[in-house]
Amino acid sequence: MNGKILVLGGAHIDRRGRISGETAPGVSNPGTWFEEPGGGGFNAARNLARLGFQVTMISPRGGDPIGETVGEAADFAGIDDRPFVFLDRKTPSYTAIIEKDGNLVIALADMDLYRFFVPRRLSIRWVREAFAAHDLVLFDANLPEETIAAIVAKAHSLAKPVAAIAISPAKVVRLKPCIGDIDYLFLNEAEAGALTGQQPENADGWPPLLNEIGVRNAVVTRGRRELIALSDGRAVTLQPPVADTVADVTGAGDSLAAGTLAALISGLPLEEAVRYGTAAAALTVQSRHAVNENLTSDLLNEALALVPQVRILH
């Protein structure tokens, strides 16, 4: 593949503590500690680079050793890394506590630096050139609301499709002002609930709620339950395959976005592309890393064989 993708958003350090036994709230739990570069946009960018795309990453970063670690990871992944470096500030971090089965207990996001990615930075010459040179723009909701709106407007002024990763229920609401202009939206059920103010029990309850607020194309994940994909009035569901082992769920949603976008750029419709995204997510949860270090296009195609066909709702 030779598509060019511009990614703007989170690139920081992920710290994850994994509880060894049964989770006991309110007391000390034995476990292990692990840290690596992460961030919604950065995880998706690394997945896309592993799948053969030319990826440029733009994100704020501190002038600290963690910032250098993130930069080294970008170089290793083959990403064209273009950070805004703030020498007197620290690189953002995400700290999570994870249960023995890989599911999240609680997380803390120290993301203050992202507020310095203000809209006027999009007017810098090399940033404008990056928008013009790429085929698709992907961003995440770590960025300020006004910057998100400016990214979407700039992408559309250049007739570039734009995709978004919701990140969290607290941050997805930043997408509301421009939700109808986002071409592809990736979010989980909690984030969809934050957008719509409702939480339907069944997958088929999401399409009318999301369409009502202007969402056109989206994938809503629901943990181990069937996800739902919307595409210009069509809606399908897909039951994710059960992984033999779940090492860590961190990054699964980001890899689903990357795998789906990779297939979309290759010309597949959303209802078929989401199968590729599901396969990428299945590979991610089998790895202790937020990006499966063995991911290739060939491995993704092998994993696709375990993903069922979609079920058409309407």
ZIDAZI-V802157 format. One record per residue. RES is the residue in one letter. PHI is phi in degrees with one decimal (999 if undefined). OMEGA is omega in degrees with one decimal (NA if undefined). NEAR is the number of other C-alpha atoms within 12 Angstrom. Layout:
RES|PHI|OMEGA|NEAR, RES|PHI|OMEGA|NEAR
This chain:
M|999|-179.8|20, N|-131.4|178.1|17, G|-67.8|-179.9|25, K|-110.8|-175.7|33, I|-125.0|176.3|43, L|-99.5|-178.8|45, V|-118.2|177.3|49, L|-125.7|179.4|50, G|150.0|-171.1|48, G|-73.2|170.4|49, A|-145.8|-172.1|49, H|-147.5|178.8|45, I|-106.3|174.5|38, D|-103.8|173.9|37, R|-115.5|-176.1|29, R|-131.5|173.6|36, G|-102.1|-177.6|31, R|-111.2|-179.6|33, I|-73.5|-174.6|29, S|-80.1|-177.8|19, G|-113.7|176.4|16, E|-72.8|-176.7|18, T|-69.1|178.7|23, A|-120.2|-178.5|15, P|-62.9|173.2|12, G|83.3|179.5|6, V|-137.0|177.4|9, S|-72.0|179.5|12, N|-115.4|174.4|20, P|-62.8|179.9|18, G|-177.3|-179.5|19, T|-127.8|-177.0|19, W|-117.5|-176.7|19, F|-147.2|175.6|24, E|-141.0|-178.9|25, E|-160.7|174.2|32, P|-60.7|-179.9|40, G|-156.2|-174.1|43, G|112.2|-176.6|51, G|-54.0|-179.8|46, G|-62.5|-177.1|47, F|-67.9|176.9|52, N|-61.2|179.0|52, A|-62.8|-179.8|56, A|-60.6|-179.0|53, R|-67.9|175.0|48, N|-60.7|-178.6|49, L|-63.9|177.4|48, A|-64.5|177.7|40, R|-65.5|179.4|34, L|-90.0|170.6|42, G|100.4|-179.5|28, F|-88.6|171.5|35, Q|-86.4|-171.7|30, V|-120.6|171.6|43, T|-113.5|-178.1|41, M|-116.7|175.9|46, I|-120.5|179.6|41, S|-157.1|173.3|45, P|-73.6|-179.7|40, R|-151.5|178.3|41, G|-83.6|177.8|31, G|-90.3|-175.9|22, D|-131.1|-179.8|20, P|-57.5|178.3|19, I|-64.2|176.6|28, G|-60.0|177.7|35, E|-65.5|178.4|24, T|-63.1|177.8|24, V|-63.2|178.9|40, G|-61.2|177.8|36, E|-63.8|178.7|20, A|-66.2|177.2|29, A|-64.9|178.6|37, D|-62.1|180.0|21, F|-62.1|-179.2|17, A|-79.1|-178.6|33, G|82.7|179.9|23, I|-90.1|172.0|34, D|-80.3|-171.2|29, D|-88.5|-178.1|35, R|-128.0|-177.4|26, P|-79.6|163.2|34, F|-92.6|-174.7|31, V|-96.1|175.8|28, F|-106.8|-169.6|21, L|-62.3|-175.7|18, D|-95.6|-177.9|12, R|-128.8|-178.4|21, K|-95.2|177.1|24, T|-67.8|179.2|39, P|-58.6|179.5|38, S|-143.7|176.5|33, Y|-128.9|-177.3|31, T|-119.6|-174.5|29, A|-125.7|170.6|30, I|-110.1|-171.8|34, I|-121.8|178.2|33, E|-72.4|-179.1|30, K|-56.6|-177.7|25, D|-84.0|176.1|24, G|96.8|-178.4|33, N|-84.9|-175.5|26, L|-75.7|173.6|24, V|-91.6|179.7|23, I|-160.2|179.4|18, A|-143.0|176.4|21, L|-126.3|-178.0|19, A|-111.7|177.0|28, D|-101.0|-167.0|22, M|-120.6|-173.2|33, D|-57.6|-175.5|22, L|-60.9|-175.5|32, Y|-64.4|179.6|39, R|-69.3|178.7|25, F|-84.7|172.9|27, F|-84.0|-174.9|33, V|-90.5|-175.6|24, P|-55.5|-175.5|24, R|-64.6|177.5|18, R|-67.3|177.7|24, L|-72.0|-179.6|29, S|-89.4|176.2|18, I|-61.6|-171.4|14, R|-55.8|-176.3|12, W|-67.3|175.6|17, V|-70.9|177.2|28, R|-60.6|178.7|22, E|-66.1|178.6|17, A|-65.3|176.7|32, F|-58.9|-176.3|37, A|-68.8|-171.9|24, A|-88.7|-174.1|22, H|-108.3|-175.1|29, D|-88.2|-177.7|31, L|-148.8|178.1|40, V|-112.8|177.4|45, L|-120.5|175.9|48, F|-136.3|174.2|51, D|-122.4|-172.8|50, A|-83.4|169.5|42, N|-68.2|-174.4|44, L|-82.6|179.5|42, P|-62.9|-177.3|31, E|-57.5|-178.1|29, E|-69.6|177.2|26, T|-71.8|176.5|31, I|-58.9|179.6|44, A|-61.0|179.9|31, A|-69.4|177.2|29, I|-62.4|-179.3|45, V|-62.6|-180.0|38, A|-63.9|-179.8|27, K|-65.3|179.2|29, A|-60.5|-178.7|36, H|-70.2|177.5|24, S|-64.6|178.3|16, L|-100.5|-178.6|21, A|59.8|177.0|19, K|-100.9|174.8|29, P|-64.6|-176.7|33, V|-130.0|-179.1|42, A|-124.4|-176.4|49, A|-137.6|172.6|50, I|-109.4|-168.9|54, A|-71.7|177.8|46, I|75.7|-177.7|42, S|-162.6|176.6|30, P|-59.7|-178.9|23, A|-70.7|-174.7|20, K|-97.1|-175.5|28, V|-61.5|-179.3|35, V|-64.5|175.9|32, R|-65.6|-178.9|28, L|-83.6|-171.3|45, K|-53.3|-176.0|30, P|-61.3|-177.5|23, C|-123.8|-172.5|29, I|-58.0|-177.6|37, G|-73.2|-179.0|27, D|-102.1|176.5|31, I|-86.1|-174.6|38, D|-74.4|-179.9|35, Y|-140.8|-177.9|43, L|-120.0|179.9|49, F|-119.5|-175.4|52, L|-155.2|174.7|45, N|-101.3|-173.1|36, E|-64.7|179.0|37, A|-65.0|178.9|28, E|-69.5|175.9|34, A|-63.4|177.3|42, G|-65.4|177.9|28, A|-66.0|178.9|26, L|-73.5|-171.7|34, T|-96.6|-176.2|28, G|77.6|179.8|18, Q|-136.2|-178.0|19, Q|-142.9|-179.2|22, P|-63.5|-177.5|19, E|-73.7|-175.0|14, N|-107.6|-178.1|18, A|-58.3|-175.8|33, D|-72.1|175.6|26, G|-82.1|-175.6|26, W|-76.9|-175.4|39, P|-53.1|-178.7|35, P|-65.2|180.0|23, L|-67.0|-178.9|23, L|-73.4|177.2|40, N|-63.1|-177.6|25, E|-64.1|-179.6|17, I|-96.1|172.6|26, G|102.1|179.1|27, V|-70.0|-177.6|37, R|-103.8|-179.5|30, N|-126.2|-176.2|39, A|-156.1|170.4|46, V|-124.8|178.6|51, V|-111.3|178.4|46, T|-89.0|-175.1|38, R|-137.1|-178.9|31, G|65.4|-179.9|28, R|-84.6|178.3|23, R|-82.9|-175.7|19, E|-62.6|175.4|31, L|-85.6|178.3|41, I|-131.2|178.1|43, A|-121.9|178.1|49, L|-110.7|178.9|43, S|-147.2|175.5|31, D|46.7|175.8|23, G|95.4|175.4|22, R|-90.8|177.7|25, A|-139.4|178.0|33, V|-133.4|173.4|35, T|-119.4|-179.0|37, L|-147.9|177.4|37, Q|-87.8|179.0|28, P|-61.2|177.3|35, P|-66.9|177.8|29, V|-82.5|-179.4|22, A|-72.9|177.3|25, D|-60.6|177.3|13, T|-136.6|175.0|18, V|-111.4|179.7|26, A|-80.1|-175.9|28, D|-171.6|-178.6|35, V|-85.2|-179.3|38, T|-58.9|177.6|48, G|88.7|-176.6|43, A|-62.6|179.6|47, G|-66.2|178.7|48, D|-68.1|178.8|50, S|-71.0|175.4|49, L|-62.2|177.6|48, A|-61.7|-178.3|50, A|-64.3|-179.4|56, G|-64.4|178.9|51, T|-66.8|180.0|42, L|-64.0|178.6|50, A|-58.6|179.9|45, A|-71.4|178.2|34, L|-62.0|179.6|30, I|-63.2|178.4|32, S|-78.2|174.4|22, G|105.1|-179.5|15, L|-81.5|175.2|18, P|-70.5|-175.6|25, L|-56.8|-176.7|40, E|-65.7|173.7|37, E|-92.6|-179.1|34, A|-61.1|-177.9|38, V|-65.3|175.2|50, R|-66.8|176.5|46, Y|-65.4|177.3|44, G|-62.5|178.8|47, T|-64.7|177.1|53, A|-64.2|178.6|45, A|-63.4|178.9|54, A|-65.5|178.8|46, A|-62.8|177.5|45, L|-68.8|-178.0|48, T|-67.1|-176.3|41, V|-69.4|177.1|37, Q|-83.6|-179.7|30, S|-109.3|176.3|27, R|-76.5|179.7|30, H|-94.6|178.3|33, A|-71.8|173.2|43, V|-127.8|-179.4|47, N|-61.6|-174.3|35, E|-68.9|179.7|24, N|-103.3|-175.1|22, L|-62.4|171.3|33, T|-143.0|176.3|27, S|-61.7|179.9|27, D|-65.0|179.4|17, L|-64.5|178.4|23, L|-63.1|178.7|35, N|-64.7|176.4|23, E|-65.9|-179.4|17, A|-65.8|-179.2|29, L|-60.5|-179.2|29, A|-62.8|-178.5|18, L|-92.6|-178.3|23, V|-94.9|-179.0|29, P|-69.1|174.6|23, Q|-71.9|178.5|23, V|-74.4|174.3|28, R|-109.9|-176.1|23, I|-80.0|174.4|20, L|-87.0|176.1|23, H|-165.9|NA|18
